[in-house]
Amino acid sequence: MGKAEAKIDKDLLAGKYLPVTPQEEERFLAALARKRKDAILHIRINSIDLDRIKAKASKAGVPYQTFIAHVLHHVAR
């Protein structure tokens, strides 16, 4: 068990987490479903553009595929 899991386990045993209502649980599960990435996209892209995207993702501190997914999500809104 890692540090994060150990802390959660300790906090759980200490009663720091509160139960949620069925309505809250349903809202949470619905939000997760909206965020689920359930499609796969394969595209060809110019290698120079990909290098630039990777550089921007690195500067932002995120993996480049996550960065691309974020950009596509923003454009799709």
PyMOL Python script that loads the backbone (N, CA, C, O; Angstrom):
from pymol import cmd

cmd.read_pdbstr("""\
ATOM      1  N   MET A   1       0.855  -1.172   0.000  1.00  0.00           N
ATOM      2  CA  MET A   1       0.000   0.000   0.000  1.00  0.00           C
ATOM      3  C   MET A   1       0.902   1.237   0.000  1.00  0.00           C
ATOM      4  O   MET A   1       1.834   1.335   0.798  1.00  0.00           O
ATOM      5  N   GLY A   2       0.617   2.173  -0.898  1.00  0.00           N
ATOM      6  CA  GLY A   2       1.400   3.396  -0.981  1.00  0.00           C
ATOM      7  C   GLY A   2       1.013   4.398   0.095  1.00  0.00           C
ATOM      8  O   GLY A   2       0.096   4.168   0.884  1.00  0.00           O
ATOM      9  N   LYS A   3       1.732   5.515   0.107  1.00  0.00           N
ATOM     10  CA  LYS A   3       1.462   6.550   1.121  1.00  0.00           C
ATOM     11  C   LYS A   3       0.042   7.092   1.011  1.00  0.00           C
ATOM     12  O   LYS A   3      -0.639   7.288   2.018  1.00  0.00           O
ATOM     13  N   ALA A   4      -0.399   7.334  -0.231  1.00  0.00           N
ATOM     14  CA  ALA A   4      -1.735   7.910  -0.425  1.00  0.00           C
ATOM     15  C   ALA A   4      -2.817   6.940   0.064  1.00  0.00           C
ATOM     16  O   ALA A   4      -3.764   7.338   0.741  1.00  0.00           O
ATOM     17  N   GLU A   5      -2.657   5.664  -0.293  1.00  0.00           N
ATOM     18  CA  GLU A   5      -3.642   4.679   0.143  1.00  0.00           C
ATOM     19  C   GLU A   5      -3.635   4.517   1.658  1.00  0.00           C
ATOM     20  O   GLU A   5      -4.689   4.367   2.275  1.00  0.00           O
ATOM     21  N   ALA A   6      -2.443   4.547   2.257  1.00  0.00           N
ATOM     22  CA  ALA A   6      -2.329   4.416   3.709  1.00  0.00           C
ATOM     23  C   ALA A   6      -3.034   5.570   4.417  1.00  0.00           C
ATOM     24  O   ALA A   6      -3.698   5.373   5.435  1.00  0.00           O
ATOM     25  N   LYS A   7      -2.884   6.774   3.870  1.00  0.00           N
ATOM     26  CA  LYS A   7      -3.546   7.939   4.460  1.00  0.00           C
ATOM     27  C   LYS A   7      -5.063   7.810   4.352  1.00  0.00           C
ATOM     28  O   LYS A   7      -5.786   8.098   5.305  1.00  0.00           O
ATOM     29  N   ILE A   8      -5.539   7.377   3.192  1.00  0.00           N
ATOM     30  CA  ILE A   8      -6.981   7.186   3.021  1.00  0.00           C
ATOM     31  C   ILE A   8      -7.488   6.143   3.997  1.00  0.00           C
ATOM     32  O   ILE A   8      -8.526   6.333   4.631  1.00  0.00           O
ATOM     33  N   ASP A   9      -6.762   5.040   4.122  1.00  0.00           N
ATOM     34  CA  ASP A   9      -7.152   3.978   5.043  1.00  0.00           C
ATOM     35  C   ASP A   9      -7.206   4.494   6.480  1.00  0.00           C
ATOM     36  O   ASP A   9      -8.153   4.206   7.212  1.00  0.00           O
ATOM     37  N   LYS A  10      -6.195   5.254   6.879  1.00  0.00           N
ATOM     38  CA  LYS A  10      -6.135   5.824   8.234  1.00  0.00           C
ATOM     39  C   LYS A  10      -7.307   6.783   8.461  1.00  0.00           C
ATOM     40  O   LYS A  10      -7.968   6.730   9.498  1.00  0.00           O
ATOM     41  N   ASP A  11      -7.558   7.659   7.483  1.00  0.00           N
ATOM     42  CA  ASP A  11      -8.655   8.621   7.608  1.00  0.00           C
ATOM     43  C   ASP A  11     -10.013   7.928   7.645  1.00  0.00           C
ATOM     44  O   ASP A  11     -10.918   8.350   8.365  1.00  0.00           O
ATOM     45  N   LEU A  12     -10.144   6.863   6.864  1.00  0.00           N
ATOM     46  CA  LEU A  12     -11.390   6.110   6.850  1.00  0.00           C
ATOM     47  C   LEU A  12     -11.659   5.496   8.218  1.00  0.00           C
ATOM     48  O   LEU A  12     -12.771   5.576   8.740  1.00  0.00           O
ATOM     49  N   LEU A  13     -10.631   4.885   8.787  1.00  0.00           N
ATOM     50  CA  LEU A  13     -10.782   4.279  10.113  1.00  0.00           C
ATOM     51  C   LEU A  13     -11.032   5.332  11.195  1.00  0.00           C
ATOM     52  O   LEU A  13     -11.667   5.041  12.209  1.00  0.00           O
ATOM     53  N   ALA A  14     -10.538   6.549  10.984  1.00  0.00           N
ATOM     54  CA  ALA A  14     -10.730   7.631  11.950  1.00  0.00           C
ATOM     55  C   ALA A  14     -12.090   8.310  11.788  1.00  0.00           C
ATOM     56  O   ALA A  14     -12.425   9.216  12.551  1.00  0.00           O
ATOM     57  N   GLY A  15     -12.874   7.877  10.796  1.00  0.00           N
ATOM     58  CA  GLY A  15     -14.210   8.459  10.613  1.00  0.00           C
ATOM     59  C   GLY A  15     -14.213   9.803   9.921  1.00  0.00           C
ATOM     60  O   GLY A  15     -15.164  10.568  10.081  1.00  0.00           O
ATOM     61  N   LYS A  16     -13.177  10.119   9.154  1.00  0.00           N
ATOM     62  CA  LYS A  16     -13.105  11.421   8.483  1.00  0.00           C
ATOM     63  C   LYS A  16     -13.939  11.479   7.208  1.00  0.00           C
ATOM     64  O   LYS A  16     -14.163  12.562   6.668  1.00  0.00           O
ATOM     65  N   TYR A  17     -14.403  10.330   6.719  1.00  0.00           N
ATOM     66  CA  TYR A  17     -15.233  10.301   5.519  1.00  0.00           C
ATOM     67  C   TYR A  17     -16.683  10.131   5.935  1.00  0.00           C
ATOM     68  O   TYR A  17     -16.988   9.369   6.852  1.00  0.00           O
ATOM     69  N   LEU A  18     -17.564  10.834   5.266  1.00  0.00           N
ATOM     70  CA  LEU A  18     -18.985  10.778   5.577  1.00  0.00           C
ATOM     71  C   LEU A  18     -19.717  10.013   4.478  1.00  0.00           C
ATOM     72  O   LEU A  18     -19.331  10.085   3.311  1.00  0.00           O
ATOM     73  N   PRO A  19     -20.758   9.291   4.837  1.00  0.00           N
ATOM     74  CA  PRO A  19     -21.531   8.603   3.798  1.00  0.00           C
ATOM     75  C   PRO A  19     -22.265   9.619   2.925  1.00  0.00           C
ATOM     76  O   PRO A  19     -22.588  10.719   3.376  1.00  0.00           O
ATOM     77  N   VAL A  20     -22.523   9.244   1.683  1.00  0.00           N
ATOM     78  CA  VAL A  20     -23.270  10.117   0.784  1.00  0.00           C
ATOM     79  C   VAL A  20     -24.671   9.553   0.598  1.00  0.00           C
ATOM     80  O   VAL A  20     -24.908   8.358   0.776  1.00  0.00           O
ATOM     81  N   THR A  21     -25.585  10.434   0.239  1.00  0.00           N
ATOM     82  CA  THR A  21     -26.956   9.996  -0.020  1.00  0.00           C
ATOM     83  C   THR A  21     -26.985   9.277  -1.366  1.00  0.00           C
ATOM     84  O   THR A  21     -26.083   9.449  -2.186  1.00  0.00           O
ATOM     85  N   PRO A  22     -28.016   8.477  -1.589  1.00  0.00           N
ATOM     86  CA  PRO A  22     -28.135   7.828  -2.900  1.00  0.00           C
ATOM     87  C   PRO A  22     -28.175   8.833  -4.056  1.00  0.00           C
ATOM     88  O   PRO A  22     -27.664   8.555  -5.141  1.00  0.00           O
ATOM     89  N   GLN A  23     -28.781  10.000  -3.822  1.00  0.00           N
ATOM     90  CA  GLN A  23     -28.845  11.036  -4.855  1.00  0.00           C
ATOM     91  C   GLN A  23     -27.444  11.588  -5.161  1.00  0.00           C
ATOM     92  O   GLN A  23     -27.097  11.795  -6.323  1.00  0.00           O
ATOM     93  N   GLU A  24     -26.653  11.820  -4.124  1.00  0.00           N
ATOM     94  CA  GLU A  24     -25.285  12.303  -4.325  1.00  0.00           C
ATOM     95  C   GLU A  24     -24.447  11.268  -5.065  1.00  0.00           C
ATOM     96  O   GLU A  24     -23.659  11.606  -5.948  1.00  0.00           O
ATOM     97  N   GLU A  25     -24.624  10.017  -4.699  1.00  0.00           N
ATOM     98  CA  GLU A  25     -23.885   8.945  -5.376  1.00  0.00           C
ATOM     99  C   GLU A  25     -24.262   8.889  -6.853  1.00  0.00           C
ATOM    100  O   GLU A  25     -23.394   8.737  -7.712  1.00  0.00           O
ATOM    101  N   GLU A  26     -25.545   9.012  -7.146  1.00  0.00           N
ATOM    102  CA  GLU A  26     -26.022   8.978  -8.533  1.00  0.00           C
ATOM    103  C   GLU A  26     -25.455  10.153  -9.330  1.00  0.00           C
ATOM    104  O   GLU A  26     -25.035   9.984 -10.475  1.00  0.00           O
ATOM    105  N   ARG A  27     -25.444  11.345  -8.724  1.00  0.00           N
ATOM    106  CA  ARG A  27     -24.865  12.521  -9.402  1.00  0.00           C
ATOM    107  C   ARG A  27     -23.388  12.306  -9.682  1.00  0.00           C
ATOM    108  O   ARG A  27     -22.899  12.645 -10.760  1.00  0.00           O
ATOM    109  N   PHE A  28     -22.677  11.745  -8.714  1.00  0.00           N
ATOM    110  CA  PHE A  28     -21.252  11.477  -8.868  1.00  0.00           C
ATOM    111  C   PHE A  28     -21.013  10.473  -9.991  1.00  0.00           C
ATOM    112  O   PHE A  28     -20.144  10.676 -10.839  1.00  0.00           O
ATOM    113  N   LEU A  29     -21.788   9.389  -9.995  1.00  0.00           N
ATOM    114  CA  LEU A  29     -21.619   8.363 -11.029  1.00  0.00           C
ATOM    115  C   LEU A  29     -21.963   8.903 -12.414  1.00  0.00           C
ATOM    116  O   LEU A  29     -21.324   8.534 -13.399  1.00  0.00           O
ATOM    117  N   ALA A  30     -22.971   9.777 -12.494  1.00  0.00           N
ATOM    118  CA  ALA A  30     -23.334  10.393 -13.772  1.00  0.00           C
ATOM    119  C   ALA A  30     -22.210  11.303 -14.270  1.00  0.00           C
ATOM    120  O   ALA A  30     -21.910  11.333 -15.463  1.00  0.00           O
ATOM    121  N   ALA A  31     -21.595  12.038 -13.350  1.00  0.00           N
ATOM    122  CA  ALA A  31     -20.472  12.907 -13.734  1.00  0.00           C
ATOM    123  C   ALA A  31     -19.303  12.076 -14.237  1.00  0.00           C
ATOM    124  O   ALA A  31     -18.654  12.454 -15.212  1.00  0.00           O
ATOM    125  N   LEU A  32     -19.024  10.955 -13.593  1.00  0.00           N
ATOM    126  CA  LEU A  32     -17.951  10.066 -14.054  1.00  0.00           C
ATOM    127  C   LEU A  32     -18.250   9.535 -15.451  1.00  0.00           C
ATOM    128  O   LEU A  32     -17.355   9.455 -16.293  1.00  0.00           O
ATOM    129  N   ALA A  33     -19.497   9.176 -15.695  1.00  0.00           N
ATOM    130  CA  ALA A  33     -19.884   8.638 -16.999  1.00  0.00           C
ATOM    131  C   ALA A  33     -19.695   9.680 -18.095  1.00  0.00           C
ATOM    132  O   ALA A  33     -19.290   9.346 -19.208  1.00  0.00           O
ATOM    133  N   ARG A  34     -19.987  10.948 -17.783  1.00  0.00           N
ATOM    134  CA  ARG A  34     -19.799  12.014 -18.774  1.00  0.00           C
ATOM    135  C   ARG A  34     -18.329  12.224 -19.103  1.00  0.00           C
ATOM    136  O   ARG A  34     -17.986  12.614 -20.219  1.00  0.00           O
ATOM    137  N   LYS A  35     -17.463  11.966 -18.133  1.00  0.00           N
ATOM    138  CA  LYS A  35     -16.025  12.167 -18.325  1.00  0.00           C
ATOM    139  C   LYS A  35     -15.327  10.957 -18.940  1.00  0.00           C
ATOM    140  O   LYS A  35     -14.185  11.068 -19.385  1.00  0.00           O
ATOM    141  N   ARG A  36     -15.997   9.804 -18.970  1.00  0.00           N
ATOM    142  CA  ARG A  36     -15.382   8.568 -19.441  1.00  0.00           C
ATOM    143  C   ARG A  36     -14.948   8.717 -20.895  1.00  0.00           C
ATOM    144  O   ARG A  36     -15.697   9.205 -21.741  1.00  0.00           O
ATOM    145  N   LYS A  37     -13.755   8.295 -21.152  1.00  0.00           N
ATOM    146  CA  LYS A  37     -13.234   8.314 -22.516  1.00  0.00           C
ATOM    147  C   LYS A  37     -13.478   6.928 -23.097  1.00  0.00           C
ATOM    148  O   LYS A  37     -12.770   5.974 -22.776  1.00  0.00           O
ATOM    149  N   ASP A  38     -14.483   6.832 -23.950  1.00  0.00           N
ATOM    150  CA  ASP A  38     -14.901   5.532 -24.439  1.00  0.00           C
ATOM    151  C   ASP A  38     -14.705   5.354 -25.944  1.00  0.00           C
ATOM    152  O   ASP A  38     -15.189   4.379 -26.518  1.00  0.00           O
ATOM    153  N   ALA A  39     -14.011   6.274 -26.577  1.00  0.00           N
ATOM    154  CA  ALA A  39     -13.763   6.166 -28.008  1.00  0.00           C
ATOM    155  C   ALA A  39     -12.262   6.221 -28.266  1.00  0.00           C
ATOM    156  O   ALA A  39     -11.503   6.856 -27.534  1.00  0.00           O
ATOM    157  N   ILE A  40     -11.865   5.542 -29.318  1.00  0.00           N
ATOM    158  CA  ILE A  40     -10.460   5.530 -29.702  1.00  0.00           C
ATOM    159  C   ILE A  40     -10.330   6.259 -31.030  1.00  0.00           C
ATOM    160  O   ILE A  40     -11.145   6.070 -31.933  1.00  0.00           O
ATOM    161  N   LEU A  41      -9.312   7.087 -31.144  1.00  0.00           N
ATOM    162  CA  LEU A  41      -9.088   7.878 -32.345  1.00  0.00           C
ATOM    163  C   LEU A  41      -7.660   7.663 -32.817  1.00  0.00           C
ATOM    164  O   LEU A  41      -6.710   7.885 -32.066  1.00  0.00           O
ATOM    165  N   HIS A  42      -7.512   7.235 -34.048  1.00  0.00           N
ATOM    166  CA  HIS A  42      -6.186   7.093 -34.648  1.00  0.00           C
ATOM    167  C   HIS A  42      -6.103   8.115 -35.769  1.00  0.00           C
ATOM    168  O   HIS A  42      -6.942   8.115 -36.670  1.00  0.00           O
ATOM    169  N   ILE A  43      -5.108   8.979 -35.726  1.00  0.00           N
ATOM    170  CA  ILE A  43      -4.957   9.992 -36.774  1.00  0.00           C
ATOM    171  C   ILE A  43      -3.502  10.052 -37.221  1.00  0.00           C
ATOM    172  O   ILE A  43      -2.589   9.668 -36.490  1.00  0.00           O
ATOM    173  N   ARG A  44      -3.317  10.537 -38.423  1.00  0.00           N
ATOM    174  CA  ARG A  44      -1.975  10.827 -38.916  1.00  0.00           C
ATOM    175  C   ARG A  44      -1.779  12.325 -38.757  1.00  0.00           C
ATOM    176  O   ARG A  44      -2.689  13.116 -39.010  1.00  0.00           O
ATOM    177  N   ILE A  45      -0.587  12.701 -38.339  1.00  0.00           N
ATOM    178  CA  ILE A  45      -0.291  14.106 -38.094  1.00  0.00           C
ATOM    179  C   ILE A  45       1.131  14.401 -38.547  1.00  0.00           C
ATOM    180  O   ILE A  45       2.007  13.538 -38.479  1.00  0.00           O
ATOM    181  N   ASN A  46       1.347  15.596 -38.999  1.00  0.00           N
ATOM    182  CA  ASN A  46       2.674  16.036 -39.411  1.00  0.00           C
ATOM    183  C   ASN A  46       3.619  15.928 -38.219  1.00  0.00           C
ATOM    184  O   ASN A  46       3.278  16.348 -37.113  1.00  0.00           O
ATOM    185  N   SER A  47       4.804  15.366 -38.441  1.00  0.00           N
ATOM    186  CA  SER A  47       5.739  15.144 -37.323  1.00  0.00           C
ATOM    187  C   SER A  47       6.199  16.455 -36.683  1.00  0.00           C
ATOM    188  O   SER A  47       6.480  16.489 -35.485  1.00  0.00           O
ATOM    189  N   ILE A  48       6.276  17.509 -37.450  1.00  0.00           N
ATOM    190  CA  ILE A  48       6.662  18.813 -36.874  1.00  0.00           C
ATOM    191  C   ILE A  48       5.568  19.302 -35.922  1.00  0.00           C
ATOM    192  O   ILE A  48       5.852  19.787 -34.827  1.00  0.00           O
ATOM    193  N   ASP A  49       4.312  19.165 -36.361  1.00  0.00           N
ATOM    194  CA  ASP A  49       3.198  19.554 -35.491  1.00  0.00           C
ATOM    195  C   ASP A  49       3.188  18.722 -34.219  1.00  0.00           C
ATOM    196  O   ASP A  49       2.952  19.243 -33.129  1.00  0.00           O
ATOM    197  N   LEU A  50       3.446  17.419 -34.363  1.00  0.00           N
ATOM    198  CA  LEU A  50       3.457  16.550 -33.190  1.00  0.00           C
ATOM    199  C   LEU A  50       4.577  16.948 -32.229  1.00  0.00           C
ATOM    200  O   LEU A  50       4.380  16.951 -31.014  1.00  0.00           O
ATOM    201  N   ASP A  51       5.725  17.274 -32.755  1.00  0.00           N
ATOM    202  CA  ASP A  51       6.831  17.727 -31.897  1.00  0.00           C
ATOM    203  C   ASP A  51       6.455  19.001 -31.154  1.00  0.00           C
ATOM    204  O   ASP A  51       6.785  19.159 -29.978  1.00  0.00           O
ATOM    205  N   ARG A  52       5.768  19.904 -31.835  1.00  0.00           N
ATOM    206  CA  ARG A  52       5.345  21.163 -31.187  1.00  0.00           C
ATOM    207  C   ARG A  52       4.304  20.884 -30.098  1.00  0.00           C
ATOM    208  O   ARG A  52       4.341  21.482 -29.023  1.00  0.00           O
ATOM    209  N   ILE A  53       3.383  19.974 -30.392  1.00  0.00           N
ATOM    210  CA  ILE A  53       2.370  19.604 -29.397  1.00  0.00           C
ATOM    211  C   ILE A  53       3.030  18.966 -28.185  1.00  0.00           C
ATOM    212  O   ILE A  53       2.679  19.272 -27.045  1.00  0.00           O
ATOM    213  N   LYS A  54       3.989  18.075 -28.433  1.00  0.00           N
ATOM    214  CA  LYS A  54       4.694  17.433 -27.318  1.00  0.00           C
ATOM    215  C   LYS A  54       5.436  18.465 -26.477  1.00  0.00           C
ATOM    216  O   LYS A  54       5.469  18.356 -25.251  1.00  0.00           O
ATOM    217  N   ALA A  55       6.028  19.463 -27.123  1.00  0.00           N
ATOM    218  CA  ALA A  55       6.737  20.508 -26.385  1.00  0.00           C
ATOM    219  C   ALA A  55       5.769  21.311 -25.518  1.00  0.00           C
ATOM    220  O   ALA A  55       6.067  21.614 -24.362  1.00  0.00           O
ATOM    221  N   LYS A  56       4.606  21.654 -26.082  1.00  0.00           N
ATOM    222  CA  LYS A  56       3.607  22.404 -25.299  1.00  0.00           C
ATOM    223  C   LYS A  56       3.077  21.570 -24.141  1.00  0.00           C
ATOM    224  O   LYS A  56       2.863  22.088 -23.045  1.00  0.00           O
ATOM    225  N   ALA A  57       2.866  20.283 -24.384  1.00  0.00           N
ATOM    226  CA  ALA A  57       2.386  19.399 -23.319  1.00  0.00           C
ATOM    227  C   ALA A  57       3.429  19.292 -22.215  1.00  0.00           C
ATOM    228  O   ALA A  57       3.097  19.327 -21.030  1.00  0.00           O
ATOM    229  N   SER A  58       4.679  19.163 -22.609  1.00  0.00           N
ATOM    230  CA  SER A  58       5.757  19.078 -21.626  1.00  0.00           C
ATOM    231  C   SER A  58       5.832  20.351 -20.786  1.00  0.00           C
ATOM    232  O   SER A  58       6.014  20.298 -19.569  1.00  0.00           O
ATOM    233  N   LYS A  59       5.690  21.487 -21.452  1.00  0.00           N
ATOM    234  CA  LYS A  59       5.708  22.773 -20.741  1.00  0.00           C
ATOM    235  C   LYS A  59       4.538  22.865 -19.753  1.00  0.00           C
ATOM    236  O   LYS A  59       4.665  23.454 -18.680  1.00  0.00           O
ATOM    237  N   ALA A  60       3.402  22.275 -20.134  1.00  0.00           N
ATOM    238  CA  ALA A  60       2.226  22.273 -19.262  1.00  0.00           C
ATOM    239  C   ALA A  60       2.333  21.193 -18.181  1.00  0.00           C
ATOM    240  O   ALA A  60       1.559  21.192 -17.223  1.00  0.00           O
ATOM    241  N   GLY A  61       3.292  20.275 -18.337  1.00  0.00           N
ATOM    242  CA  GLY A  61       3.495  19.239 -17.336  1.00  0.00           C
ATOM    243  C   GLY A  61       2.523  18.073 -17.430  1.00  0.00           C
ATOM    244  O   GLY A  61       2.237  17.414 -16.431  1.00  0.00           O
ATOM    245  N   VAL A  62       2.012  17.817 -18.642  1.00  0.00           N
ATOM    246  CA  VAL A  62       1.081  16.706 -18.838  1.00  0.00           C
ATOM    247  C   VAL A  62       1.557  15.833 -20.001  1.00  0.00           C
ATOM    248  O   VAL A  62       2.286  16.313 -20.869  1.00  0.00           O
ATOM    249  N   PRO A  63       1.158  14.567 -20.031  1.00  0.00           N
ATOM    250  CA  PRO A  63       1.487  13.732 -21.179  1.00  0.00           C
ATOM    251  C   PRO A  63       0.853  14.302 -22.447  1.00  0.00           C
ATOM    252  O   PRO A  63      -0.233  14.878 -22.394  1.00  0.00           O
ATOM    253  N   TYR A  64       1.528  14.143 -23.582  1.00  0.00           N
ATOM    254  CA  TYR A  64       1.028  14.780 -24.799  1.00  0.00           C
ATOM    255  C   TYR A  64      -0.333  14.240 -25.235  1.00  0.00           C
ATOM    256  O   TYR A  64      -1.132  14.992 -25.792  1.00  0.00           O
ATOM    257  N   GLN A  65      -0.618  12.964 -24.999  1.00  0.00           N
ATOM    258  CA  GLN A  65      -1.925  12.441 -25.383  1.00  0.00           C
ATOM    259  C   GLN A  65      -3.036  13.050 -24.529  1.00  0.00           C
ATOM    260  O   GLN A  65      -4.134  13.299 -25.027  1.00  0.00           O
ATOM    261  N   THR A  66      -2.764  13.288 -23.267  1.00  0.00           N
ATOM    262  CA  THR A  66      -3.721  13.962 -22.388  1.00  0.00           C
ATOM    263  C   THR A  66      -3.935  15.390 -22.872  1.00  0.00           C
ATOM    264  O   THR A  66      -5.060  15.890 -22.889  1.00  0.00           O
ATOM    265  N   PHE A  67      -2.846  16.038 -23.263  1.00  0.00           N
ATOM    266  CA  PHE A  67      -2.917  17.405 -23.779  1.00  0.00           C
ATOM    267  C   PHE A  67      -3.797  17.456 -25.034  1.00  0.00           C
ATOM    268  O   PHE A  67      -4.651  18.334 -25.163  1.00  0.00           O
ATOM    269  N   ILE A  68      -3.585  16.512 -25.954  1.00  0.00           N
ATOM    270  CA  ILE A  68      -4.380  16.469 -27.185  1.00  0.00           C
ATOM    271  C   ILE A  68      -5.851  16.227 -26.852  1.00  0.00           C
ATOM    272  O   ILE A  68      -6.724  16.877 -27.427  1.00  0.00           O
ATOM    273  N   ALA A  69      -6.140  15.307 -25.937  1.00  0.00           N
ATOM    274  CA  ALA A  69      -7.522  15.033 -25.547  1.00  0.00           C
ATOM    275  C   ALA A  69      -8.174  16.276 -24.956  1.00  0.00           C
ATOM    276  O   ALA A  69      -9.347  16.548 -25.214  1.00  0.00           O
ATOM    277  N   HIS A  70      -7.416  17.033 -24.162  1.00  0.00           N
ATOM    278  CA  HIS A  70      -7.942  18.263 -23.567  1.00  0.00           C
ATOM    279  C   HIS A  70      -8.269  19.286 -24.659  1.00  0.00           C
ATOM    280  O   HIS A  70      -9.325  19.918 -24.628  1.00  0.00           O
ATOM    281  N   VAL A  71      -7.369  19.441 -25.611  1.00  0.00           N
ATOM    282  CA  VAL A  71      -7.597  20.396 -26.714  1.00  0.00           C
ATOM    283  C   VAL A  71      -8.841  19.985 -27.517  1.00  0.00           C
ATOM    284  O   VAL A  71      -9.682  20.825 -27.838  1.00  0.00           O
ATOM    285  N   LEU A  72      -8.950  18.702 -27.834  1.00  0.00           N
ATOM    286  CA  LEU A  72     -10.116  18.239 -28.588  1.00  0.00           C
ATOM    287  C   LEU A  72     -11.411  18.442 -27.801  1.00  0.00           C
ATOM    288  O   LEU A  72     -12.431  18.832 -28.369  1.00  0.00           O
ATOM    289  N   HIS A  73     -11.368  18.178 -26.505  1.00  0.00           N
ATOM    290  CA  HIS A  73     -12.541  18.388 -25.654  1.00  0.00           C
ATOM    291  C   HIS A  73     -12.946  19.857 -25.658  1.00  0.00           C
ATOM    292  O   HIS A  73     -14.131  20.181 -25.739  1.00  0.00           O
ATOM    293  N   HIS A  74     -11.960  20.742 -25.571  1.00  0.00           N
ATOM    294  CA  HIS A  74     -12.230  22.184 -25.562  1.00  0.00           C
ATOM    295  C   HIS A  74     -12.880  22.619 -26.877  1.00  0.00           C
ATOM    296  O   HIS A  74     -13.833  23.398 -26.877  1.00  0.00           O
ATOM    297  N   VAL A  75     -12.361  22.115 -27.989  1.00  0.00           N
ATOM    298  CA  VAL A  75     -12.906  22.466 -29.297  1.00  0.00           C
ATOM    299  C   VAL A  75     -14.315  21.885 -29.475  1.00  0.00           C
ATOM    300  O   VAL A  75     -15.166  22.515 -30.103  1.00  0.00           O
ATOM    301  N   ALA A  76     -14.565  20.702 -28.933  1.00  0.00           N
ATOM    302  CA  ALA A  76     -15.852  20.042 -29.091  1.00  0.00           C
ATOM    303  C   ALA A  76     -16.969  20.709 -28.300  1.00  0.00           C
ATOM    304  O   ALA A  76     -18.146  20.538 -28.619  1.00  0.00           O
ATOM    305  N   ARG A  77     -16.607  21.467 -27.273  1.00  0.00           N
ATOM    306  CA  ARG A  77     -17.651  22.107 -26.453  1.00  0.00           C
ATOM    307  C   ARG A  77     -18.431  23.116 -27.204  1.00  0.00           C
ATOM    308  O   ARG A  77     -19.339  23.733 -26.648  1.00  0.00           O
TER     309      ARG A  77
END
""", "prot")
cmd.dss("prot")
cmd.show_as("cartoon", "prot")
cmd.util.cbc("prot")
cmd.orient("prot")
